Amino acid sequence: MRLSKYNLNQEKKSSSLKSFLWAKSIGEFIQKQLKKVALPEYLSFTIYAIVIGVFAGLAAVLFHNSIEFFNKIFFEQTAEGLYFLGAAAVIVLPAIGMLIQAIMIKMAPDIAEKKGVSEVIKSVALRGGYIPLRNTIFHFFAPVICIGSGGTVGPEGPAAQLGGGVSSKICQLLGLSDVRRRVFTAAGSGAAIAAIFNTPLGGVFFAIELILLNDFSAPTLSAIILASVTASTISRELLGNESIFTFISPEAGSYHYLYMYAILGIIAGLASVLYLRYSSATSHFIRKKILAKGIPQWLVMIIVGLFVGVSGYFFKDIFGIGYSGINNVLAGKLIWKVVLILFILKFLLVPLVINSGGFGGMFAPSLFMGACLGYLFSFSANNLFGLQLDTTTYILVGMGAMLGGINTIPITAILIIFEMTQEYSFILPLMLAVIVSTTISRLVRRSSVHVQHLEEQGYQISEGRESNILKSIFIKDLELNIINTVHENTKLPELVEKMIKNPSNSFYTVNNENKITGVITEVELRPIMTEYENLKDFFVANDIANPHVTFTKPEDDLDHVLRLFSKMNVDSIPVISDDDESRLLGAISRQEVLLIYNHESLKLNLADGLSSELKTITDSGSSTVAEGYSIAEVVVVTDLIGKSLTELKIRSNYGLEVLMIKKPQEMFDESEENELIISADPNYKFKWGDKLVVFGRDENIERFKKI
């Protein structure tokens, strides 16, 4: 028995290795052919963008057709197999789908966690756009099963992840640098959205607003536009060019009623905030109150699936993506009581499905809830106040307002509704309601739900980049400055003289025990100067010092210090001992932290720019940059496996800068041969086969190699 298991494992490893070598040989062949052609830079960039659009569009079409295929399997073939349940068979279908997803999560828990738009944002911001192919394959089938079995979620989050993953793999096969892959992964995500919704402009701004967090350049915009237009063209050819929604031409009404759209925007914004808070509370409750107590996730998912099934049994429009339900609302086929129930059910069930472990997006549910909200708003206004509001217009505007409010993507929301409806007449009311809704949502929640999800994981991503590049640098690793102190009984003339002679604008008052009792800056001193002649003989330093002083400790990182400086009007912060808070160790200045921050940012940009060159370091493992300085590869030894850059403190201990990390590349699994270059994430845990690409003095590199 042991021998057979061993042979089986060997066969699996052999199969995995063959798959990898096959993919590697294809990639090497493509790269060699591209080098022979030697196209101009802009032309090659354009071709790459179109290729990305083609594959992202085809992937989105396959995803769309797969959802329909699985929907037929569940609601026709599976329902027939449960004929003994009669019409009630639909109740168990979502539960079966949730059980299948639970099994998939059990088989690949690490991959299952990396889902949705937030994962694409993280890969673009932190990993140069790298998304493993096995993640892409997993997150293709999981949402297809969820939506196909009636799960009341949307296809856009998985579609964005699918488009980004396919694009990432193509870039890998083409041998593109991290900089290029980052751009094309974002472009692939936007292209998939363009294809799945048939909205090329919506796909462009989805990538800009959500994936890149508004961090883009002209070449990036060109790539996203080309990819989105290409993907949308393929989608229209294969899936048709008809609008998803059917309705009578809307009438926006007189401009006198614009305030009604603003009110709808306010209501949608408040509903969006309430939905997001409910979703967060649901996530916390399931993780902390249910799963933490040992209740198996599969049981929770089955129960949620049954909730969806029961709801769908009575209100079938709750099943799946919900476009048919939106069309029923637009056509006026549903009474207001049913629309209200549908809104409540969608509001309650979507977070339950996603947070319990289901796979899907929030765009389509946002549109569904927005349609219901717009209908209920116009119905109430017409019947309670005798107005003559066009219900169709308010339904469409409500869809955009909820989409923008929940996802905080105003431009994308406006363009998606505009392109999906192909109607321009209500563009002004749509813009007004979406902006109002998004503003309210942003005032309450400082960032999008996807970015906040990353923040819960410990990431601080801003404008498409990891903002916590100072988290791996601690005060104890720096040489502290001498702190400027004056005795608290120092007379005003002497204090002014010291502040004039010293370029620092912060002085700390100390008592007889040398403990800091306050801080004096220009803010405290300026009001005194107007009465200087009258006060100079009476006032001492303690009279004008601000007693509220903020301290730091050696164990604090510079990210924390930089945040303190952003809140305080001082140019230095005193550092006190961890053991004895009365003992002053020195001060750290704002200028020093900013210099280090700029240095780290420059290092990241340098690493991005050198990513292709780093792949060609000489066989000796190093490349001379200047006399006495080199870029070198250092293999991660056994003792370092499982440790992070933060723990190793390579900068302070060895005087070296870690530019990049080389890791075994993968097709479906970690490979043993070809290498992938990733950014030097301070929290990345080293694995077997990793290599560090470091820069510094030759003697420091040799010393580091000997550890």
Sequence and secondary structure as in RCSB ss.txt:
>XXXX:A:sequence
MRLSKYNLNQEKKSSSLKSFLWAKSIGEFIQKQLKKVALPEYLSFTIYAIVIGVFAGLAAVLFHNSIEFFNKIFF
EQTAEGLYFLGAAAVIVLPAIGMLIQAIMIKMAPDIAEKKGVSEVIKSVALRGGYIPLRNTIFHFFAPVICIGSG
GTVGPEGPAAQLGGGVSSKICQLLGLSDVRRRVFTAAGSGAAIAAIFNTPLGGVFFAIELILLNDFSAPTLSAII
LASVTASTISRELLGNESIFTFISPEAGSYHYLYMYAILGIIAGLASVLYLRYSSATSHFIRKKILAKGIPQWLV
MIIVGLFVGVSGYFFKDIFGIGYSGINNVLAGKLIWKVVLILFILKFLLVPLVINSGGFGGMFAPSLFMGACLGY
LFSFSANNLFGLQLDTTTYILVGMGAMLGGINTIPITAILIIFEMTQEYSFILPLMLAVIVSTTISRLVRRSSVH
VQHLEEQGYQISEGRESNILKSIFIKDLELNIINTVHENTKLPELVEKMIKNPSNSFYTVNNENKITGVITEVEL
RPIMTEYENLKDFFVANDIANPHVTFTKPEDDLDHVLRLFSKMNVDSIPVISDDDESRLLGAISRQEVLLIYNHE
SLKLNLADGLSSELKTITDSGSSTVAEGYSIAEVVVVTDLIGKSLTELKIRSNYGLEVLMIKKPQEMFDESEENE
LIISADPNYKFKWGDKLVVFGRDENIERFKKI
>XXXX:A:secstr
 HHHHHHHHHHHHHHHHHHHHHHHHHHHHHHHHHHHH   HHHHHHHHHHHHHHHHHHHHHHHHHHHHHHHHIII
IIIHHHTGGGGGGHHHHHHHHHHHHHHHHHHH HHHHHS SHHHHHHHHHHSTT   HHHHHHHHHHHHHHHHTT
 S BSHHHHHHHHHHHHHHHHHHHT  HHHHHHHHHHHHHHHHHHHHT HHHHHHHIIIIISTT   HHHHHHHH
HHHHHHHHHHHHHH S  S          GGGHHHHHHHHHHHHHHHHHHHHHHHHHHHIIIIIIGGGT  HHHH
HHHHHHHHHHHHHH GGGSSS HHHHHHHHTT S HHHHHHHHHHHHHHHHHHHHHT   BSHHHHHHHHHHHHH
HHHHHHHHHH     HHHHHHHHHHHHHHHHHT HHHHHHHHHHHHT  TTHHHHHHHHHHHHHHHHHHSSS HH
HHHHHHTT  EETTEES TTTT BGGGS  B   EEETT BHHHHHHHHHHSS S EEEE TT  EEEEE HHHH
HHHHTTHHHHTTT BHHHH BS    B TT BHHHHHHHHHH   SEEEEE SS TT EEEEEEHHHHHHHHHHH
HHHHHHHHHTHHHHTT  TTSEEEEETTEEEEEEE  GGGTT  HHHH HHHHH  EEEEEEEEEESSSEEEEEE
EEEE  TT    TT EEEEEEEHHHHHHHHT 
